[in-house]
Amino acid sequence: MVAGAIAMAAGHLIPARDPVVRRSAHMEVIDRRAVSFNDHLASCRYVGSVVFAVGVVFTVVRFWASVIRTRPGGNGKDRPVEKLRSSEQRSLSPNNAQTVRIPITGTLENVQPDPLAIKLRFADGG
């Protein structure tokens, strides 16, 4: 995806060359290297767009594959909850060290005190 973005940027940011070298009343002299350079810039934009699109599709497929893989089981129970329960059962035995796991689905509560409830007194009386 990055290579495609770089190729697209190069194709769009590098200025095209003017293929006409000289003009006369009935004839124009055209630089073949300038025409070839402009064709290469156009193909650089095209290839960059294709590589970028393939990279985006690949990234989306990888993302959805990881989401589908970590989905809850078919019987309606969440895997993290099952893992937490199994770790609780293991920690009941005296041979295993006790581990505390934080569930992913838990909510966080603010433990900071209310700033309006704090009354600060300074030595200078202010």
C-alpha positions, 0 to 999 in steps of 0.5 A: 500500500505504501509503495502504491502511494509513493508511485502515485505521488511520484506520478502526480508530483513530477511535472510532465515534459513538453514534447514539442521542441520547435514549432514552425508554420507547417511543422512541429518537432517532437522530442521522443524522450519527452513523450516516453517520459510522459508515458512512464509518468502515466503508467507510474500513476496507473500502477501506483493506483492498482498497487494501492488498491490491492494493498487496501483490499488486502488490509481490509481482508486481514482486518475482517479475518481477525474480527471473524476469528475472534468472534464469540462461539456459536453457543452464545458465550464470549471467549474472553469470558470463558478464558476468564472463568477457566483461569479462575478455576485454575487459580483455585488450585494451590499449585498454580500461581494466582493471576488476575486478568482484566476483562476486555468488556469491563468498563472504566470508572473515573477515580479522580476526585471532583476538582470543585470539591477540593478547596486549596489554601495557600500560605499567602492567603490567595 
